[in-house]
Amino acid sequence: MPSSFNDYYDGSKVFLFLSNRIGLPIDLVNFLIAQIAALCLARLFRKPLRYASSEFRHMVCLVIGLLMGYFCFGKQAIHLSVLPMITYVLFKTISQHLIGNIVLAVSMVYLSCIHLHRQIYHTADYTLDITGPLMVITQRVTSLAYSLQDSHTRKDNATSSAIEIRNGIEKIPSPLEYFAYTLAFQTLMCGPVVFYPDYINFIEGVRVNGMEKDSTNISEPSPRRAVVYKVAGSVGAALLYLSLAKKYPIKALEGLVDPTSEVSRSWSAVYLLWYAYLSTLVVRCKYYHAWLLSEAICNNSGMGFNGYDNDGTPKWDKMSNIDVFGFEFAGNLRNAIASWNKNTNTWLRTVAYERGGSAWRTERVYGLSAIWHGFHPGYYMTFFAGAVFTVAAKKVRACARPFFLDSPLKKLFYDSLTFLTTRVAMAYATVPFVLLHLSPSLAFYGRLYYSLHLLALGALFLPKTTRHASQNTEHANKSNFDKVGTTNGEANDPEWFFGLKLLRQSVEV
């Protein structure tokens, strides 16, 4: 391991011997140790600390979060406290009807400075740095600020969205509540973002359905099954990453910059897309591993309970960043995006999509998301492609889908086609996000002649279909769907999978 790596990394080096032994960078070893420790400590909140005072539970969340931050980031962990301090001063001094916009601007400027420092000064030899937790803290402080702003505007405006009503906060939290919320160890390292009302409900013992979890008449559902499933999924994603990372390294695509490399000379466009899909899948496995483990930590402490299914099974998906099967088997871009980084999507909807009027909503969301991630050109190329593809997909769906609804066979063909198209589009769009740099990203798109960009831009000029015509087509085919029926679980199935079941049931009838 290069000496420059160890010299720059500020986190603990106590386990450097373990890093050398297993061949993983010290930053990843520290991350795993911190998260495994958090998973074990989270259990305290369901047993010995279940009936402890709110202040003590706040204090435990805060202290463990500070210790984890220092263990993983060393002196860089000061930023984890500085940003919340700055924004808390703003909470106390700025007028409440402006607080959301100002805190968003200040926190994004602070985060951007740290992003630029990382991009300019270090070599990207390690993947864990302070920007990850700062991105999560930015989500927390801005969502809290807009909750305060919304509660103020509701007093002057009778109409409020459901999110504003649910997340509205009447008063500024105390310092202990605020810093414990921003630095809570359960989601400090990699999210998911927890909104302030949900955190307070967890600390004070309030169930999601409004009932007190410590009531003698109500037994709290156990998260054991959810924790086991998510830990198993996290381990499975880690094993898949380790088995495929050396076979399909994303850095191989950097060879496209060199015209004499094997990638440039011998790879066909089809194989290049196939390799892009597999290499980005390998990268996604890292996210699956980290996010599922973080969700397990939340659930093990009692966070994330989201009511019951129709059959009475408790749901533990409120603190969730990823629906792995929903993403990997999504039938369209909309469903794929909704399944990826789900709580971040909710945050973007809260702070960007639902504010500033209806014009340029999609562009605002993608723009804020890009800046929130940093300033590598690859981020902006991916989010530009994502924005264009999303708008184009809506146009294509509105124009083409009604013609495939008059028979199960046509519906299955349409859903299969959109499933394959979504896989290709996601791989095509996300390669620059992983490569980060401009030259290999442009070389990748150039090798494919910017084909999907051109198709998406062309789709923007498709004629608009009237809503009335689309509704007539849906109504004409409603009886065909009613004949075969649906089950309770089919609402969450990918569209192509539902089409397959629809065809099978029609044949059986």
C-alpha positions as CSV (number, residue, x, y, z in Angstrom):
1,M,0.0,0.0,0.0
2,P,1.5,3.4,-1.0
3,S,2.9,5.5,1.9
4,S,1.0,8.5,0.6
5,F,-2.2,6.8,1.3
6,N,-1.5,6.2,5.0
7,D,0.1,9.6,5.4
8,Y,-3.1,11.4,4.1
9,Y,-5.7,9.3,5.8
10,D,-6.6,10.8,9.1
11,G,-8.6,8.0,10.6
12,S,-7.5,5.5,13.1
13,K,-4.6,3.2,12.1
14,V,-5.1,0.8,15.0
15,F,-6.3,-1.9,12.6
16,L,-3.7,-1.4,10.0
17,F,-2.3,-4.9,10.7
18,L,-5.8,-6.3,9.8
19,S,-5.9,-4.2,6.6
20,N,-2.6,-5.6,5.5
21,R,-3.6,-9.1,6.3
22,I,-6.9,-9.2,4.4
23,G,-5.8,-6.8,1.6
24,L,-8.5,-4.2,2.1
25,P,-7.7,-0.4,2.5
26,I,-7.6,0.8,6.1
27,D,-10.5,3.2,5.4
28,L,-12.8,0.4,4.4
29,V,-11.6,-1.8,7.4
30,N,-12.5,1.1,9.7
31,F,-15.8,1.6,8.1
32,L,-16.7,-2.1,8.5
33,I,-15.6,-2.1,12.1
34,A,-17.5,1.1,12.9
35,Q,-20.7,-0.2,11.3
36,I,-20.5,-3.6,12.9
37,A,-20.0,-1.9,16.3
38,A,-23.0,0.3,15.5
39,L,-25.1,-2.7,14.7
40,C,-24.3,-4.2,18.1
41,L,-24.7,-1.0,20.0
42,A,-28.0,-0.3,18.3
43,R,-29.5,-3.1,20.3
44,L,-29.1,-1.1,23.4
45,F,-32.0,1.2,22.4
46,R,-34.4,-1.8,22.3
47,K,-33.5,-3.4,25.6
48,P,-31.6,-1.6,28.4
49,L,-32.3,2.0,27.0
50,R,-35.8,1.4,25.9
51,Y,-37.3,3.2,29.0
52,A,-34.4,5.6,29.5
53,S,-35.1,9.3,29.5
54,S,-35.2,11.1,26.1
55,E,-32.2,13.2,27.2
56,F,-30.1,10.1,27.9
57,R,-31.1,8.5,24.6
58,H,-30.1,11.7,22.8
59,M,-26.8,11.7,24.6
60,V,-26.0,8.1,23.7
61,C,-26.7,8.8,20.0
62,L,-24.5,11.9,20.0
63,V,-21.6,10.4,21.9
64,I,-21.4,7.2,19.8
65,G,-21.7,9.3,16.6
66,L,-18.8,11.6,17.6
67,L,-16.6,8.6,18.5
68,M,-17.4,6.9,15.2
69,G,-16.6,10.1,13.3
70,Y,-13.2,10.5,15.0
71,F,-12.4,6.8,14.6
72,C,-13.0,6.9,10.9
73,F,-11.9,10.4,10.0
74,G,-9.5,11.7,12.7
75,K,-9.1,15.5,12.7
76,Q,-11.3,15.8,9.6
77,A,-14.2,14.9,11.9
78,I,-14.3,18.6,13.1
79,H,-16.4,19.3,10.0
80,L,-19.1,17.0,11.4
81,S,-19.5,19.6,14.2
82,V,-18.7,22.8,12.4
83,L,-21.5,22.6,9.8
84,P,-24.3,21.8,12.4
85,M,-22.9,24.7,14.6
86,I,-23.1,27.2,11.8
87,T,-26.6,26.1,10.8
88,Y,-27.8,26.1,14.4
89,V,-26.7,29.8,14.7
90,L,-28.7,30.5,11.6
91,F,-31.7,28.8,13.2
92,K,-31.5,31.1,16.1
93,T,-30.9,34.3,14.2
94,I,-32.7,34.1,10.8
95,S,-36.4,34.8,10.3
96,Q,-38.3,31.5,10.2
97,H,-40.0,32.2,6.8
98,L,-36.5,32.4,5.2
99,I,-34.6,29.8,7.2
100,G,-35.0,26.9,4.7
101,N,-33.6,28.7,1.7
102,I,-30.7,30.2,3.7
103,V,-29.7,27.0,5.4
104,L,-29.8,25.2,2.1
105,A,-27.5,27.8,0.5
106,V,-25.0,27.9,3.4
107,S,-24.8,24.2,3.9
108,M,-24.4,23.5,0.2
109,V,-21.6,26.1,0.0
110,Y,-19.8,24.5,3.0
111,L,-20.2,21.0,1.5
112,S,-19.0,22.3,-1.9
113,C,-15.8,23.6,-0.4
114,I,-15.1,20.2,1.2
115,H,-15.9,18.5,-2.2
116,L,-13.5,20.8,-4.0
117,H,-10.8,20.3,-1.4
118,R,-11.0,16.5,-1.8
119,Q,-11.1,16.8,-5.6
120,I,-8.1,19.0,-5.8
121,Y,-5.8,17.8,-3.0
122,H,-6.0,14.1,-2.7
123,T,-5.4,11.3,-5.1
124,A,-8.7,9.3,-4.6
125,D,-6.6,6.4,-3.3
126,Y,-9.3,5.8,-0.7
127,T,-13.1,5.8,-1.0
128,L,-14.1,6.8,2.6
129,D,-13.7,10.5,3.4
130,I,-15.6,13.2,5.3
131,T,-17.8,14.2,2.4
132,G,-20.0,11.2,2.9
133,P,-21.2,12.0,6.4
134,L,-21.3,15.7,5.5
135,M,-23.7,14.9,2.7
136,V,-26.0,13.2,5.1
137,I,-25.7,16.0,7.7
138,T,-26.6,18.5,4.9
139,Q,-29.7,16.5,4.2
140,R,-30.7,16.6,7.9
141,V,-30.1,20.3,8.6
142,T,-31.8,21.4,5.4
143,S,-34.9,19.2,5.9
144,L,-35.2,20.5,9.4
145,A,-34.9,24.0,8.2
146,Y,-37.6,23.6,5.6
147,S,-39.8,21.9,8.2
148,L,-39.5,25.0,10.4
149,Q,-40.1,27.3,7.4
150,D,-43.2,25.2,6.3
151,S,-44.7,25.4,9.8
152,H,-44.4,29.2,9.6
153,T,-45.9,29.5,6.1
154,R,-48.8,27.2,7.1
155,K,-50.0,29.8,9.5
156,D,-50.4,32.2,6.6
157,N,-51.5,29.7,4.0
158,A,-54.4,27.2,4.4
159,T,-53.1,24.9,1.7
160,S,-50.2,22.6,2.6
161,S,-48.8,19.5,1.1
162,A,-48.9,16.2,2.9
163,I,-45.1,16.3,3.4
164,E,-45.3,19.8,4.9
165,I,-48.0,18.7,7.3
166,R,-46.1,15.5,8.3
167,N,-42.7,17.1,8.7
168,G,-43.8,20.4,10.1
169,I,-42.0,21.6,13.3
170,E,-43.3,24.4,15.5
171,K,-40.2,25.2,17.5
172,I,-36.4,25.1,17.1
173,P,-35.0,22.0,18.8
174,S,-32.8,22.4,21.9
175,P,-29.0,22.1,21.4
176,L,-29.0,18.5,22.6
177,E,-31.9,17.5,20.4
178,Y,-30.4,19.2,17.4
179,F,-26.8,17.9,17.6
180,A,-28.0,14.4,18.6
181,Y,-30.2,14.4,15.5
182,T,-27.5,15.6,13.1
183,L,-24.8,13.3,14.5
184,A,-26.9,10.2,15.4
185,F,-24.7,7.2,14.9
186,Q,-27.3,4.9,13.2
187,T,-27.1,6.8,9.9
188,L,-24.1,9.0,10.2
189,M,-21.7,7.1,7.9
190,C,-23.9,6.6,4.8
191,G,-27.5,7.5,5.6
192,P,-30.3,7.1,5.0
193,V,-31.4,10.6,5.8
194,V,-33.8,10.5,8.8
195,F,-36.3,13.4,9.1
196,Y,-36.5,15.1,12.4
197,P,-40.1,14.1,13.4
198,D,-39.2,10.4,12.8
199,Y,-36.0,10.8,14.9
200,I,-37.9,12.4,17.7
201,N,-40.6,9.7,17.6
202,F,-37.9,7.1,17.9
203,I,-36.3,8.8,20.9
204,E,-39.5,9.5,22.7
205,G,-41.0,6.1,21.9
206,V,-43.9,7.1,19.7
207,R,-45.0,4.4,17.2
208,V,-45.6,5.3,13.6
209,N,-49.4,4.8,13.9
210,G,-49.6,7.2,16.8
211,M,-49.6,4.7,19.6
212,E,-47.1,4.7,22.4
213,K,-44.7,1.8,22.0
214,D,-44.2,1.5,25.8
215,S,-47.9,1.2,26.4
216,T,-48.7,-2.0,28.4
217,N,-51.5,-2.9,25.9
218,I,-49.2,-2.8,22.9
219,S,-46.3,-5.1,22.2
220,E,-43.6,-3.6,20.0
221,P,-43.0,-5.6,16.8
222,S,-39.6,-7.2,16.7
223,P,-37.2,-6.1,13.9
224,R,-35.2,-9.3,14.1
225,R,-36.4,-10.7,10.8
226,A,-35.8,-7.4,9.0
227,V,-32.3,-7.1,10.5
228,V,-31.3,-10.6,9.6
229,Y,-32.5,-10.2,6.0
230,K,-30.7,-6.9,5.5
231,V,-27.5,-8.1,7.1
232,A,-27.7,-11.2,4.9
233,G,-28.3,-9.0,1.8
234,S,-25.4,-6.7,2.8
235,V,-23.1,-9.7,3.1
236,G,-24.3,-11.1,-0.2
237,A,-23.7,-7.8,-1.9
238,A,-20.1,-7.7,-0.4
239,L,-19.4,-11.2,-1.6
240,L,-20.7,-10.5,-5.1
241,Y,-18.5,-7.4,-5.2
242,L,-15.4,-9.3,-4.1
243,S,-16.1,-12.0,-6.7
244,L,-16.7,-9.7,-9.7
245,A,-14.5,-6.6,-8.9
246,K,-11.4,-8.1,-10.4
247,K,-13.2,-9.5,-13.5
248,Y,-15.1,-6.4,-14.4
249,P,-13.1,-3.4,-13.1
250,I,-14.7,-0.1,-14.1
251,K,-11.2,1.3,-14.7
252,A,-10.9,-0.8,-17.8
253,L,-13.2,1.7,-19.5
254,E,-10.5,4.3,-19.0
255,G,-8.6,2.5,-21.8
256,L,-11.0,4.0,-24.3
257,V,-8.9,7.2,-24.1
258,D,-6.0,5.3,-25.7
259,P,-6.8,4.4,-29.3
260,T,-4.2,1.6,-29.2
261,S,-5.7,-0.2,-26.2
262,E,-7.5,-3.5,-26.5
263,V,-10.7,-1.8,-25.3
264,S,-10.7,0.7,-28.2
265,R,-9.5,-1.7,-30.9
266,S,-11.4,-5.0,-30.3
267,W,-14.5,-4.3,-28.2
268,S,-17.7,-4.0,-30.1
269,A,-20.4,-1.5,-29.1
270,V,-22.6,-4.4,-27.8
271,Y,-19.9,-5.9,-25.7
272,L,-19.0,-2.4,-24.4
273,L,-22.5,-1.9,-23.2
274,W,-22.6,-5.4,-21.7
275,Y,-19.3,-4.7,-19.9
276,A,-20.6,-1.3,-18.7
277,Y,-23.6,-3.0,-17.3
278,L,-21.5,-5.6,-15.4
279,S,-18.9,-3.1,-14.1
280,T,-21.6,-0.6,-12.9
281,L,-23.4,-3.6,-11.2
282,V,-20.1,-4.3,-9.3
283,V,-20.1,-0.7,-8.1
284,R,-23.7,-0.8,-7.1
285,C,-22.9,-3.8,-4.9
286,K,-20.8,-1.5,-2.8
287,Y,-23.8,0.8,-2.3
288,Y,-26.1,-2.2,-1.6
289,H,-23.7,-3.5,1.0
290,A,-23.3,-0.1,2.8
291,W,-27.0,0.9,2.6
292,L,-28.5,-2.4,3.7
293,L,-26.1,-2.6,6.6
294,S,-27.1,0.9,7.6
295,E,-30.8,0.0,7.4
296,A,-30.1,-3.0,9.6
297,I,-28.5,-0.7,12.2
298,C,-31.6,1.6,12.2
299,N,-34.0,-1.3,12.5
300,N,-31.9,-3.0,15.3
301,S,-32.2,0.2,17.3
302,G,-36.0,0.4,16.7
303,M,-36.0,3.0,13.9
304,G,-37.8,2.4,10.6
305,F,-41.0,0.8,11.7
306,N,-43.6,1.7,9.0
307,G,-46.8,0.0,10.1
308,Y,-48.1,-3.4,9.0
309,D,-48.8,-5.2,5.7
310,N,-52.3,-6.4,5.0
311,D,-51.5,-9.8,6.4
312,G,-50.2,-8.2,9.7
313,T,-46.5,-8.5,8.9
314,P,-44.6,-5.5,10.4
315,K,-42.8,-3.3,7.8
316,W,-39.4,-2.0,8.6
317,D,-38.8,0.1,5.5
318,K,-39.2,3.7,6.6
319,M,-35.5,4.3,6.9
320,S,-34.6,2.8,3.6
321,N,-32.2,3.9,0.8
322,I,-32.5,1.0,-1.6
323,D,-35.0,-1.4,-3.0
324,V,-32.5,-3.8,-4.7
325,F,-35.0,-5.9,-6.6
326,G,-37.1,-2.8,-7.4
327,F,-34.1,-1.2,-9.0
328,E,-32.5,-4.1,-10.8
329,F,-35.8,-5.3,-12.3
330,A,-37.5,-1.9,-12.8
331,G,-39.5,-1.7,-16.0
332,N,-38.9,2.0,-16.6
333,L,-36.6,4.8,-15.5
334,R,-39.2,6.3,-13.2
335,N,-39.4,3.1,-11.1
336,A,-35.6,2.6,-11.2
337,I,-35.0,6.1,-9.9
338,A,-37.7,5.8,-7.2
339,S,-36.0,2.6,-6.0
340,W,-32.5,4.1,-5.7
341,N,-31.5,6.2,-2.8
342,K,-35.2,6.5,-1.8
343,N,-34.9,8.7,1.2
344,T,-32.6,11.0,-0.7
345,N,-35.4,11.2,-3.4
346,T,-37.8,12.2,-0.6
347,W,-35.3,14.9,0.5
348,L,-34.9,16.2,-3.1
349,R,-38.7,16.3,-3.5
350,T,-39.0,18.2,-0.2
351,V,-36.2,20.9,-0.8
352,A,-36.3,21.2,-4.6
353,Y,-39.1,19.6,-6.5
354,E,-42.0,21.1,-4.5
355,R,-40.5,24.5,-4.3
356,G,-40.1,27.4,-6.8
357,G,-43.1,26.6,-9.0
358,S,-43.8,23.9,-11.5
359,A,-41.3,25.1,-14.2
360,W,-38.0,23.3,-14.4
361,R,-38.8,20.9,-11.6
362,T,-36.9,17.9,-13.0
363,E,-33.9,20.1,-13.8
364,R,-33.9,21.6,-10.3
365,V,-33.8,18.2,-8.8
366,Y,-31.0,16.9,-11.0
367,G,-29.0,20.1,-10.6
368,L,-29.2,20.0,-6.8
369,S,-28.4,16.3,-6.7
370,A,-25.3,16.9,-8.9
371,I,-24.0,19.7,-6.7
372,W,-24.7,17.7,-3.6
373,H,-22.5,14.9,-4.9
374,G,-19.6,17.1,-5.9
375,F,-17.9,18.7,-8.9
376,H,-16.4,15.8,-10.9
377,P,-17.6,16.2,-14.5
378,G,-18.9,12.6,-14.5
379,Y,-21.6,13.5,-12.0
380,Y,-23.0,16.3,-14.3
381,M,-22.8,14.1,-17.4
382,T,-24.8,11.4,-15.6
383,F,-27.4,13.8,-14.2
384,F,-27.8,15.5,-17.6
385,A,-28.3,12.2,-19.3
386,G,-30.7,11.2,-16.5
387,A,-32.8,14.4,-16.8
388,V,-33.0,14.0,-20.6
389,F,-33.8,10.3,-20.5
390,T,-36.5,10.9,-17.8
391,V,-38.3,13.5,-19.9
392,A,-37.9,11.5,-23.0
393,A,-39.2,8.3,-21.3
394,K,-42.4,10.2,-20.3
395,K,-43.0,11.3,-23.9
396,V,-42.4,7.8,-25.3
397,R,-44.6,6.3,-22.7
398,A,-47.4,8.7,-23.4
399,C,-47.2,8.2,-27.1
400,A,-46.5,4.5,-27.4
401,R,-47.9,2.7,-24.4
402,P,-51.6,3.1,-25.3
403,F,-51.1,1.0,-28.5
404,F,-49.9,-2.0,-26.5
405,L,-52.8,-2.3,-24.0
406,D,-55.4,-4.0,-26.0
407,S,-54.0,-7.6,-25.5
408,P,-51.8,-9.3,-22.9
409,L,-49.3,-10.4,-25.5
410,K,-48.7,-6.8,-26.7
411,K,-48.5,-5.6,-23.1
412,L,-45.9,-8.3,-22.3
413,F,-43.9,-7.3,-25.4
414,Y,-44.0,-3.6,-24.4
415,D,-43.0,-4.3,-20.8
416,S,-40.2,-6.6,-21.9
417,L,-38.9,-4.0,-24.3
418,T,-39.0,-1.2,-21.7
419,F,-37.3,-3.5,-19.2
420,L,-34.3,-4.1,-21.6
421,T,-34.3,-0.4,-22.6
422,T,-34.1,0.6,-18.9
423,R,-31.1,-1.7,-18.3
424,V,-29.2,-0.2,-21.3
425,A,-30.1,3.4,-20.4
426,M,-29.1,3.0,-16.8
427,A,-25.7,1.5,-17.7
428,Y,-25.1,4.1,-20.4
429,A,-26.0,7.0,-18.1
430,T,-24.1,5.9,-15.0
431,V,-20.7,5.1,-16.4
432,P,-19.5,8.7,-16.2
433,F,-20.8,8.8,-12.6
434,V,-18.3,6.0,-11.7
435,L,-15.5,7.1,-14.0
436,L,-15.7,10.7,-12.6
437,H,-13.4,12.3,-15.1
438,L,-14.2,14.0,-18.4
439,S,-11.9,12.3,-20.9
440,P,-12.8,8.6,-20.3
441,S,-16.5,9.6,-20.0
442,L,-16.4,11.4,-23.4
443,A,-14.5,8.5,-24.9
444,F,-17.2,6.1,-23.7
445,Y,-20.0,8.1,-25.2
446,G,-18.0,8.7,-28.3
447,R,-17.4,5.0,-28.8
448,L,-21.2,4.6,-28.8
449,Y,-21.7,7.7,-31.0
450,Y,-23.8,9.4,-28.3
451,S,-26.6,7.2,-29.7
452,L,-28.8,7.2,-26.6
453,H,-28.4,11.0,-26.2
454,L,-29.6,11.5,-29.8
455,L,-32.5,9.1,-29.4
456,A,-33.6,10.8,-26.2
457,L,-33.3,14.3,-27.7
458,G,-35.3,13.1,-30.7
459,A,-38.0,11.7,-28.5
460,L,-38.5,15.1,-27.0
461,F,-40.1,16.2,-30.4
462,L,-42.7,13.4,-30.4
463,P,-46.3,14.8,-30.7
464,K,-48.2,15.2,-27.5
465,T,-51.1,12.7,-26.9
466,T,-54.2,14.1,-25.4
467,R,-55.1,12.9,-21.9
468,H,-58.6,12.1,-23.1
469,A,-57.4,9.7,-25.7
470,S,-55.1,7.9,-23.2
471,Q,-58.0,7.6,-20.8
472,N,-60.2,6.1,-23.4
473,T,-57.6,3.5,-24.3
474,E,-57.2,2.6,-20.6
475,H,-61.0,2.4,-20.1
476,A,-61.4,0.2,-23.2
477,N,-58.9,-2.3,-21.8
478,K,-59.9,-2.1,-18.2
479,S,-62.2,-5.1,-18.5
480,N,-59.4,-7.3,-19.8
481,F,-57.4,-6.5,-16.7
482,D,-60.4,-7.1,-14.4
483,K,-61.0,-10.5,-15.8
484,V,-57.7,-11.9,-14.6
485,G,-57.5,-9.8,-11.4
486,T,-54.5,-8.9,-9.3
487,T,-53.1,-9.9,-6.0
488,N,-52.2,-7.6,-3.1
489,G,-48.5,-8.0,-3.9
490,E,-48.7,-7.2,-7.6
491,A,-48.8,-3.5,-7.1
492,N,-45.1,-3.6,-6.2
493,D,-44.1,-5.9,-9.1
494,P,-42.1,-4.6,-12.1
495,E,-44.4,-4.0,-15.0
496,W,-42.8,-6.6,-17.2
497,F,-43.3,-9.2,-14.5
498,F,-46.9,-8.3,-14.1
499,G,-47.4,-8.6,-17.9
500,L,-46.0,-12.1,-17.8
501,K,-48.4,-13.1,-15.1
502,L,-51.2,-11.4,-17.0
503,L,-50.4,-13.4,-20.1
504,R,-50.2,-16.7,-18.1
505,Q,-53.5,-16.1,-16.4
506,S,-55.2,-15.3,-19.7
507,V,-54.0,-18.5,-21.2
508,E,-55.2,-20.5,-18.2
509,V,-58.6,-18.9,-18.5
